Amino acid sequence: MAKTIVKKELMNEIFKTILSLLKFPYKKMWIDYDEKADVLYISFKRPQKATDTEMTKDGILIRYKDDEIVGITILEASKRSGNVKSY
């Protein structure tokens, strides 16, 4: 019974996230989470070296290859409520 409840709660969270991901202009994404460092990596191109990085006031790193955004890195990912204060 507990296993079923956990699965339902997890699936509800996944479905909420899907709606947000579908709004992204990128159709392919690679997502990695480093639990020990609490860092979430989202790449919009196959993971690659960025040529430049910009940090927002919220501690989000926007990674560029030349002038194109190739990914974002979210520091302290588990502590975020989903509200971005600045970009």
Buried (B, 14 or more C-beta within 10 A) or exposed (E): EEEEEEEEEEEEEEEEEEEEEEEEEEEEEEEEEEEEEBBBBBBBBEEEEBEEEEEEEBEBBBBBBEEEBBBBBBBEBEEBEEEEEEE
